[in-house]
Amino acid sequence: MIDSARHNKQKDFAKVISFSTKAYYKAKAAKETKLEAESAFVRGMGNYLSG
């Protein structure tokens, strides 16, 4: 999911936010802190760039 978010970061910010949010919650449930942090960062970047 985080790969999909990264792939769409220049095109469709709604997809970036959606994929990174899902990736964040999956990473949090799996206790994958690095992926959780990366997902939160990509989500924030998507929100910022979408205005």
N, C-alpha and C positions, 0 to 999 in steps of 0.2 A: 504494500500500500504506500509506503513512504517513497518507493521508486516511482509510482504513478504520480504522486504529488510533485516530486522533483521534475518529472517529465513535463508536467503541465504548468510549471511555474511562470512561464512566459506567455501562456495562452489563455487559460481559463482559471481565474482565481477561485471561483466557487468550487471547482474540482479539487484544487490544491487544498482548500480549507476542509472539504469533506474527507478526502483521503487521509490527510494528516491528522485529522481528529480521530478517525477510526484507528489509524496506526498508533496514535497516542494511547488510546484506551486499551488496545491489545498489548502494547508494550508495558503499560502500567500493570495490567493483570498478570503478565508473565515476569514481572520484576526485572525487565530489561532497561536499566536506567539510561544507558547510552542512547538507545533507540527512542526511549521516552523523551529525552532531552532534544534529540534531533527533530522528532515529530512536533514538539512544542515550538521549536524555532521556526520550522517550515510553516506551521500554521500561523504564527505571528507575522511572518514575512508575507504570507498570502493575504492576511487581513490588512496589513499596512499598504501593500501595493494595490489592493482593491479600492482603497480610499475609504 
